[in-house]
Amino acid sequence: MTTKYSLHWTLLLTVLSGAACASDGEKPDSAAIPSDSAANGRVTLTQAQATNAGITLAAVEERAAGGLLEATAEIEPAPARFAQIGARVAGRVVRLFVAEGDRVTTDQTMATVDSPELSQSTGDYLAAATTATVTREIADRERALFERKISSEREWRLAEAEAVRARAAKEAAENRLHALGLSDAELRQLQVEGHFASEVSIRTPLAGIVASRAISIGKIVQPGEQLFEVVDLAEVAIAIDVYEQNLTRVKVGQRVEAHTTSTGGQTFIGRVTSVGAVVERQSRTVKVRVILPNPDRVLRPGMFATVRVLGAGPDQQTGRAIYVPSSAIQRDGPTAIVFVSGGDPLTFVRREIDLGPESGGFTLVRRGLAVGERVAVTGALVLKAEMKKGTLGEPE
């Protein structure tokens, strides 16, 4: 009897032990992606994995393709409407006529500089002008005497040569005074008055607003030193950086929209005036310059504006194209891919796409997606990593 009960207990313990060993040898079904599914670009998650990955979806949209590029950049003075003004001669500032913020007109005098160098050049000019006058009179007299057979031709020719040399010296002295800043009117006045002028006026070459003034009365200035800045705000410029892959869609003359927060959302329309010839090595971008008309003078240099380049969308007839959130795009080597929802909320399919330009967080898709399809936005990198592993839930 004892032997019989012992046999029963032995059999029972053997069965229980076998069941426990089988239980210990099993692994929980975490994702169990078949290898052929991963090879086909299909990835299936468990609910827990999807939650941990934080995967969110977004629909593929059709949008207006007019906004080709969008960037934020600083407003600058238009190059043709901005002047940095300095003295052409060394000297001391003796009079000032404008301050920062004043409006000025073309050729208006902004300051007067007293210069010993100008005084010397003025004396040289007056002497050369007198010599030119006298030698011309002598040459004319010698010609009249020659024609009357009173003087020789040689005397006339020598006097004529001397008059030509004197005229050349006068013109050189006159050009020297022009280079130092004297106008034709001041030269005429100098000839009438006949005294040595030592003061030269500093004038503005364009009308606008005095943006800066770096001098005061008594300051010693040198040639090339910047004394004033004048800007005409009828137009302003913006230089935006465009990535080299987008350059084919930017053309001179293209329309541009600009917005600033400081002007209450007002839209300014301008044009692309130049596309840079050199790609910046570090950023791989090219400078594109835009000119914006600013008739009310509300745009100021130093403001920031959001710029959208218009008019080169891929669908010129409808003006619309397919866009996907840029954060959904992953790279598989040289290929751009997204993960499209496979119908099952936990299943995603790898899809290769051809990309266009990026604008405002969305990238144009030329091929590979249809409107209404849903793609993984956050968590797409996780899907890519799991696809590379081949099987989710694989033991470490």
C-alpha positions in Angstrom: 0.0 0.0 0.0 2.8 2.4 0.9 4.5 1.5 -2.3 1.4 2.2 -4.3 0.9 5.7 -2.7 4.6 6.5 -3.3 4.2 5.7 -6.9 1.2 8.1 -7.3 3.0 11.0 -5.6 6.0 10.4 -7.8 3.9 10.6 -11.0 2.1 13.7 -9.8 5.3 15.6 -9.0 6.8 14.6 -12.3 3.8 16.0 -14.2 3.8 19.3 -12.2 7.6 19.7 -12.6 7.2 19.2 -16.4 4.5 21.8 -16.6 6.6 24.3 -14.6 9.5 23.8 -16.9 7.4 24.4 -20.0 6.0 27.5 -18.4 9.5 28.8 -17.6 10.7 28.2 -21.2 7.9 30.3 -22.8 8.4 33.9 -23.7 5.6 36.5 -23.7 4.2 37.5 -27.1 5.5 41.1 -27.1 5.3 42.0 -30.8 6.1 38.9 -32.7 6.7 40.6 -36.1 7.4 37.9 -38.7 10.7 38.5 -40.5 9.1 38.5 -43.9 6.8 41.4 -42.7 9.8 43.5 -41.7 11.4 42.7 -45.0 8.3 44.0 -46.8 8.5 47.2 -44.8 5.5 46.4 -42.6 5.8 47.0 -38.8 3.2 45.9 -36.2 3.3 47.1 -32.6 1.5 46.0 -29.5 -0.7 48.6 -27.8 1.9 49.0 -25.1 4.7 49.6 -27.5 2.7 52.2 -29.5 2.0 54.0 -26.2 5.6 54.0 -25.1 6.8 55.2 -28.5 4.3 58.1 -28.3 3.3 57.6 -31.9 0.9 60.2 -33.3 -0.6 60.4 -36.8 -1.3 63.2 -39.2 -3.2 63.2 -42.5 -1.5 63.9 -45.8 -2.9 67.3 -47.0 -3.4 69.1 -50.2 -2.4 72.7 -49.8 -1.9 75.9 -51.8 1.5 75.5 -53.5 2.1 79.2 -53.8 4.1 79.4 -50.6 7.2 77.9 -52.0 9.7 79.0 -49.4 9.2 80.6 -46.0 11.9 82.2 -43.8 12.4 84.8 -41.1 15.0 87.5 -41.8 16.0 91.0 -40.8 15.0 94.0 -42.8 17.8 96.0 -44.2 18.1 99.3 -46.1 17.7 98.9 -49.9 21.2 99.2 -51.3 20.3 101.9 -53.8 18.6 103.9 -51.1 21.3 103.9 -48.5 24.3 106.2 -48.2 27.3 106.3 -45.9 28.7 109.8 -46.1 32.1 111.0 -45.1 34.6 113.9 -45.7 36.8 113.8 -48.8 39.5 115.9 -47.1 41.0 116.0 -43.6 39.9 118.9 -41.5 37.9 120.2 -38.5 34.1 120.3 -38.3 33.0 123.9 -38.0 29.3 123.8 -38.6 26.5 121.1 -38.3 23.1 121.5 -40.0 21.3 118.1 -39.3 20.7 115.7 -36.5 19.6 112.0 -36.4 16.0 111.6 -37.6 16.0 114.8 -39.7 14.7 114.6 -43.3 17.2 115.7 -45.9 17.0 116.4 -49.7 19.4 115.5 -52.4 22.6 117.6 -52.3 21.7 119.2 -49.0 24.6 120.4 -46.9 24.9 118.5 -43.7 28.1 119.9 -42.2 31.1 122.2 -43.1 34.7 121.2 -42.6 37.7 123.6 -42.5 40.7 122.1 -44.2 44.3 123.4 -44.6 44.6 120.9 -47.5 41.7 122.5 -49.3 43.2 125.9 -48.8 46.4 124.8 -50.5 44.5 123.2 -53.3 42.4 126.4 -53.7 45.5 128.5 -54.0 47.0 126.1 -56.6 43.8 126.3 -58.6 43.6 130.1 -58.6 47.2 130.3 -59.7 46.7 127.8 -62.4 43.5 129.7 -63.6 45.4 133.0 -63.8 48.3 131.4 -65.7 45.9 129.8 -68.1 44.2 133.2 -68.8 47.5 135.1 -69.3 49.0 132.4 -71.6 45.9 132.3 -73.7 46.0 136.0 -74.2 49.7 135.9 -75.2 49.0 133.1 -77.6 46.1 134.9 -79.2 48.3 138.1 -79.6 51.1 136.1 -81.1 48.7 134.6 -83.6 47.4 138.1 -84.6 51.0 139.4 -85.0 51.9 136.3 -87.2 48.9 136.9 -89.4 50.0 140.5 -89.9 53.5 139.3 -90.7 54.9 141.1 -87.7 56.0 138.0 -85.7 57.2 134.6 -86.8 55.2 131.4 -86.8 57.7 129.9 -84.3 56.8 132.6 -81.7 53.1 131.9 -82.2 53.5 128.1 -82.0 55.5 128.4 -78.8 53.0 130.7 -77.2 50.1 128.4 -78.2 51.9 125.4 -76.6 52.4 127.3 -73.4 48.7 128.2 -73.3 47.7 124.5 -73.8 50.0 123.4 -70.9 48.5 126.1 -68.7 45.0 125.1 -69.5 45.8 121.4 -68.7 47.3 122.5 -65.3 44.1 124.5 -64.5 41.9 121.6 -65.4 44.0 119.3 -63.2 43.7 121.7 -60.2 39.9 122.0 -60.9 39.5 118.2 -60.8 41.5 118.1 -57.6 39.0 120.5 -56.0 36.1 118.5 -57.2 37.7 115.4 -55.7 37.9 117.3 -52.4 34.2 118.1 -52.5 33.8 121.4 -54.1 30.8 121.8 -56.5 30.8 123.6 -59.8 28.8 126.5 -58.2 31.5 126.8 -55.5 34.2 126.9 -58.1 32.5 129.6 -60.1 32.1 131.6 -56.9 35.8 131.0 -56.1 36.8 132.4 -59.5 34.6 135.5 -58.9 35.8 136.2 -55.4 39.4 135.2 -56.0 40.2 134.3 -52.4 41.6 131.1 -50.9 38.6 129.0 -49.6 39.4 126.6 -46.8 35.9 125.3 -46.0 34.2 122.4 -47.8 30.6 121.3 -47.4 29.6 117.7 -46.8 26.4 116.9 -48.8 24.1 114.0 -49.0 23.8 112.3 -52.4 20.2 111.2 -51.8 17.0 112.3 -50.1 15.9 110.5 -46.9 16.3 110.4 -43.2 19.5 110.9 -41.2 19.9 107.4 -39.6 23.1 108.2 -37.8 25.5 111.1 -37.1 29.0 110.4 -35.8 30.4 113.9 -35.4 30.1 117.1 -33.4 31.5 120.6 -33.9 35.3 120.7 -33.4 35.9 117.1 -34.3 38.9 116.3 -36.5 37.8 114.1 -39.5 39.8 112.1 -42.0 39.1 111.1 -45.6 37.1 107.8 -45.7 35.8 108.3 -42.1 32.0 107.6 -41.9 30.2 110.7 -40.6 26.6 110.3 -41.5 24.2 107.6 -42.7 21.1 108.5 -44.8 18.4 106.0 -45.7 15.4 106.4 -48.0 12.6 104.1 -46.6 10.5 104.2 -49.8 12.0 100.7 -50.3 13.6 98.2 -48.0 15.5 95.0 -48.6 15.5 91.5 -47.0 18.2 88.9 -47.6 16.9 85.3 -47.1 18.9 82.1 -47.0 17.7 79.5 -49.5 19.0 75.9 -49.4 20.8 74.8 -52.6 18.2 72.1 -53.3 15.5 74.8 -53.5 17.4 77.2 -55.8 15.7 75.9 -59.0 12.4 77.3 -57.7 13.6 80.8 -57.0 13.8 83.2 -59.9 14.6 86.9 -60.2 11.3 88.8 -60.5 9.3 86.3 -58.4 6.6 87.7 -56.1 7.2 87.7 -52.4 4.9 88.3 -49.4 6.3 89.6 -46.1 4.7 90.0 -42.7 5.9 91.6 -39.5 4.3 91.5 -36.0 5.0 95.2 -35.5 2.7 96.3 -38.4 -0.4 94.5 -37.2 -0.3 91.7 -39.8 -0.1 93.9 -42.8 1.1 92.2 -45.9 3.8 93.7 -48.1 4.4 92.5 -51.6 7.8 92.6 -53.2 10.0 91.0 -55.8 13.2 88.8 -55.8 15.9 91.1 -57.2 18.9 88.9 -57.1 19.9 85.3 -56.4 23.4 84.8 -55.0 26.1 83.2 -57.2 27.9 81.4 -54.3 26.8 78.6 -52.0 27.8 79.2 -48.4 30.0 76.3 -47.4 28.8 75.8 -43.8 25.1 76.3 -44.2 24.8 75.2 -47.9 22.6 78.2 -48.5 22.5 81.0 -51.1 21.6 84.6 -50.4 18.4 85.7 -52.1 17.7 89.4 -52.0 14.2 90.8 -51.9 13.1 94.4 -52.4 9.8 95.5 -50.7 8.1 98.8 -51.6 7.4 100.7 -48.3 5.3 103.8 -49.3 4.1 104.5 -45.8 7.6 104.1 -44.3 6.4 101.6 -41.6 9.0 99.0 -42.3 12.4 99.9 -40.6 15.8 98.4 -40.9 16.4 96.0 -37.9 12.8 94.7 -37.8 12.2 91.0 -38.4 9.9 89.8 -41.1 8.5 86.5 -42.2 8.9 86.1 -45.9 7.2 83.8 -48.3 8.4 83.4 -51.9 5.4 82.8 -54.2 4.7 81.7 -57.7 6.6 78.5 -58.4 4.5 75.7 -57.0 4.6 72.3 -58.8 1.0 72.5 -60.0 0.8 75.7 -62.0 -2.8 75.1 -63.1 -4.5 74.4 -59.8 -1.8 76.0 -57.6 -2.1 73.1 -55.1 0.2 70.2 -54.1 0.5 67.4 -51.5 2.3 68.2 -48.3 3.3 66.1 -45.3 4.6 67.2 -41.9 8.4 67.5 -42.1 8.8 65.7 -38.8 7.3 62.5 -40.4 10.1 62.2 -42.9 12.9 59.8 -42.2 16.0 58.9 -44.2 16.9 55.3 -45.1 20.3 55.9 -46.7 19.7 58.4 -49.6 16.0 57.5 -49.7 13.3 59.6 -48.0 10.6 57.5 -46.3 7.5 57.8 -44.2 5.5 55.2 -42.3 1.9 55.1 -43.4 -0.9 53.7 -41.2 -1.8 50.2 -42.6 -5.5 50.4 -41.6 -4.8 48.6 -38.3 -4.0 51.4 -35.8 -0.9 49.4 -34.7 0.4 48.5 -38.2 2.6 50.8 -40.3 4.0 50.4 -43.8 7.3 51.9 -45.0 6.8 54.2 -48.0 9.4 55.8 -50.2 8.6 59.4 -51.3 10.1 62.1 -53.6 10.4 65.4 -51.8 10.1 69.0 -52.9 10.8 72.2 -50.9 10.0 72.6 -47.3 7.8 75.5 -46.1 6.6 76.3 -42.6 7.1 72.8 -41.1 5.6 71.0 -44.1 7.4 69.4 -47.0 6.0 69.1 -50.6 5.7 65.4 -51.8 6.0 64.9 -55.5 5.4 61.2 -55.5 4.6 58.4 -53.1 1.6 59.6 -51.0 -2.1 60.4 -51.6 -4.3 62.9 -49.9 -6.0 61.5 -46.8 -3.4 58.9 -46.0 -2.2 59.0 -42.4 1.5 59.0 -41.5 3.4 58.6 -38.3 4.7 62.0 -37.1 6.1 61.5 -33.6 7.6 58.1 -33.1 8.6 57.6 -36.7 12.2 57.2 -35.7 11.1 54.3 -33.4 9.3 52.6 -36.3 12.4 52.9 -38.4 14.6 51.4 -35.7 12.2 48.5 -35.2 12.0 47.8 -38.9 15.8 47.6 -39.0 15.8 45.1 -36.2 13.5 42.9 -38.2 11.5 41.5 -35.3 10.1 43.5 -32.4 10.4 42.2 -28.9 13.6 40.3 -29.8 15.6 39.3 -26.7 18.5 41.4 -25.8 
